[in-house]
Amino acid sequence: YADETGKTKKLKRSKIRGVVSEGMVCSVRELGIGDDHDGILVLDDDLKIGTPIGEVLGESVLDIELTPNRPDCLGVVGVARDVSAITGKPLKQPDIEFEATGPDVNTLASVEIADPDLCLRYTATVIQGVKIGPSPKWLQDRLIAIGERPINNLVDITNFVMFELGQPLHAFDYDKVVDHKIIVRRAKLGEKLTTLDDKEHKLDTEMLLITDPERGIGLAGVMGGANSEISDSTTNVILESATFEGVNNRRTARSLELASQATLRFEKSLRTGLSEVGLRRATKLIQEIAGGSVASGIIDVYPSKGKEQEQVRLDSAHILRVLGVEIGKSDVESTLSNLGFTLEADADGWDVGIPYWRPDISIPEDLIEEIARIVGYDNIPTTTLGGRPPQWQPQPEMDLRTRVTDSLAQAGMREIISYAATTSEGEDRVELPADTASAIKLRNPITADYAVMRRTLRETVLDTVARNSRTWRGPIALFETGRVFLDYGEGLPEERQMATGAFAGPRNELHWDASTAPSDFYDAKGAAEAVLDDLGIQATFELAENATFAAGRTAVIKVAAANHVVIGVVGEVASEVFSKFDAEVETVSMFELDLAAILKVMEGPKGVESGKFEEFTRLPASHRDLSLIVDTGVSAGQIVDIANRNRIVTSATVFDVFEGKGVPDGKMAVAVRLVYQSPNKTLSGDQISKIETQIVKQLQKELGAGLRDGSGPVYQTDNG
C-alpha cells in the first residue's frame, strides 16, 4: 500500500491493541489508484475474495519496460499496434476528425521558425470560445491511473494525447500572446524565463525558446511559460504540436533540471509526421470536451519537409541471410502491414514505406528485426550456419596495442582508461609544442569538460597521477593506451595510437629489503625499454628538449636502423608543468610511445629483430672494463650503441659515471664493461685487444672519447 508520503510499503501480519490483524482496509490513495483519501474504498458485497482489482474497477494498468529506440511505444496506441500485429486482432485508431467552423487560422495567428535546425516542424491551430473546467471523470481516471494529476480539461487533453499517441503538445492562452504571433528561436544571452512551476531560469544561446514578438513564452519541448499559461478565465487558445531536435532538447532539459514527459519523447527524435496527427487528435477532444470554434485549416511550418528517410529497401534474400530461415512472402507482407508499414513488391523484395511514428527504422536489418519479433524468436527454427566461416583477418594495430598493454601490465603498471574528449585549457597545462595539430571541437559536447577531442594522453595520465597522489603515499605507476586526434587542416583528422605512462612516489612499497628512493627518469626509461625489448626493437635514447619535461632530463627514442625515426619520448615532467595539476609528489617521470610509428618500424625491412633461436656457445666469454673521458653531453646509449656494433661484443654496460676531481671541466669519466664471445673459437688476449682498439678508435672518432689518464684498458677474462 502507499503511505502518507506516497512510498510503497508491504503489509505484514501484526497485532493491534491485542488483536491480530491479517490485513488493512485502504483508501483509493493507499491502493495507488487515485488521490482520494477521504475514506476507505467500498466495493460490492457480492465480490469474491481474490478477484483482480482490474476486473472490479474496469481498468488494468500495465507497467511496460521499453527499449530506448521505441518512442512510438511511449504512447498507448504504439503498444496496441504491436499487440494487434502479434494477436491478429484489429487496431482501433483514435478519432482525429473534427468540425472546423471558425475563420481561416492564418487570419488569427502566425508562426515563424528562426532556427529550422532545432525546430523541424511546427503545427498549430486556434480554438475560440472554449470553456475551461474540470475534465470528465473518464479522462481524470485515465490520467490518475498512469500517475498524472488532473489540472483542467484543456491541459488534461494535451497530456492525454501525449500518452495516447506519444506526441507532446502545449496550449497557450491566445489572448496573452502578443500579436498572436509565435516565434521559434534560440534564446539570447542572459535571457530569462519563468516556467509553469514558477521558477525563473537563465537561458543560454543554445536553448530553443518559444516567443512572441516581445518575450519568451515557453521552453520548446520542455515546459511552457507562466506568462502564457491556461487559466480558468481562458477562452481562446493556440494549440501547439511541434517536432524539436532531440539532442538540443535533452541538453536544455538537463541543463535546467527540467526533465519532463515531453522531453522523454522529444529527446528520442520523433518523426515530423506525428505532430499533425497529435494536433488533430487534441483538437477533436477539445471540441468535444471544452467546446469552442475551431479555426479553418492548420498552421504548418515545415522546414524539414522532404528531408526524412521515407523508404527502406528489403530483399527476400537478405532476410534469409540474416535470420537463417526463409520467411514466406505473404508472412513478410502481412507482418509489416499489420505494423503500419506500406509495401511495394517486385520480384526480389519490397520498397517499404516508413510510418510516421517509427523513427527507429532506417536500414533493412530494422525491418528484419520487426519480422522476427512478430513471428516470434522461439518460432524461428534452428539451422546450421550457411556459407564459409569467416576468415581471420590480421589487425596489426590492435595486436600491437595488446602487446604493449600486456608488456606494461607485466612490468607492474596499472592501466587507466579515460574519455577521448577533454578541454583545450586542460591540454594547455602540459605545454604541447606550438606545431601540434589543431584540436577538433565537438559540435554538441555532453558538457563543457568534454568540448574537444584529445591530442595527447599526457594530460589525463598526469591528472590521474595527481588525484592518486592526494590520497595514496605508495608507488604510483600508471599507463594508458589509446587514440589521439590530430587535425592538420586537410582531409579527415588523423587518429594515432599512443601509449603513455608515468611514475611517481617511492620506487617500491615499504619493505626492509627494498629501496624507498623516489622514482625518477630511469623508471620511465626502463618501462619504455621493456616494451621495445618485447617487440624486438633496438632503440637509442638521445638528449632532447620538450616543453613538458625538465631540461637535461628528457630524451627522444629513435630507431637507428629505420633512418633514426623518432618513436617516443621519455623524461621527468617539468615542475612548472606538474604544479598545474595540484599533485602531492616531488617528481613525476613519464614516457610516451607513438604506436603508429612503431608499427611502421615493425612492418619495415629494418629495425626489428625477428624472433629466432640460437644454440648456446660452449666457448668462454671474456670481459674488459674501459674507463673513458667524454663530454658531459654524451649519453650512455651512444657509447653502448657504438660498442655493440661489433659482432664479437655480446654485451656493453655502463656501470659508473664520475665528475669532479681529476676530471677536466665539461668532461666526465665513464666506466664501461664489454663482454666478448665468439661463437666459433676461444678468443686470445691479442684478438680481444685488437677488437677493443677498434672500438676505442670509433668512440674517439664519433664522440671525442679518450681513455682516462692515457692509460691502457683494464681487462679480465672469466678465467682470471
Secondary structure, DSSP 4 states (H G I P E B T S, - for coil): -B-TTS-B-----EEETTEEE-----BTTTTTS-S--SSBPP--TTPPTT--HHHHHT---------TT-GGGGSHHHHHHHHHHHH-PPP-PPP----EEEEEGGGT-EEEES-TTTEEEEEEEEEES----PPPHHHHHHHHHTTPPP--HHHHHHHHHHHHHS---EEEEGGGSGGGEEEEEEPPTT-EEEBTTS-EEE--TTSEEEE-SSSEEEETTTEEBGGG---TT--EEEEEEEEE-HHHHHHHHHHHT---HHHHHHTT---THHHHHHHHHHHHHHHHHT--EEEES-EEE-TTTT-S--EEEEEHHHHHHHHSSPPPHHHHHHHHHHTT-EEEE-SSEEEEEPPTT-TT--SHHHHHHHHHHHH-GGGSPP-PPPSPPPPP---HHHHHHHHHHHHHHHTT-EE----SEE-HHHHHTT---TTSPBPEEPSS-SSGGG-EE-S-SHHHHHHHHHHHHTT--S-EEEEEEEEEEEB-SSSSPEEEEEEEEEEESBSS-S-TTS--PBP-HHHHHHHHHHHHHHHTB--EEEE---TTEEEEEEEEEEEGGGTTEEEEEEEEEPHHHHGGGT--SS-EEEEEEEHHHHHHHHHSSSSBPPP---PPP-S--EEEEEEEEEETT--HHHHHHHHHTSTTEEEEEEEEEE-STTS-TTEEEEEEEEEE--SSSPPPHHHHHHHHHHHHHHHHHHH--EEGGGPPPEEEETT-
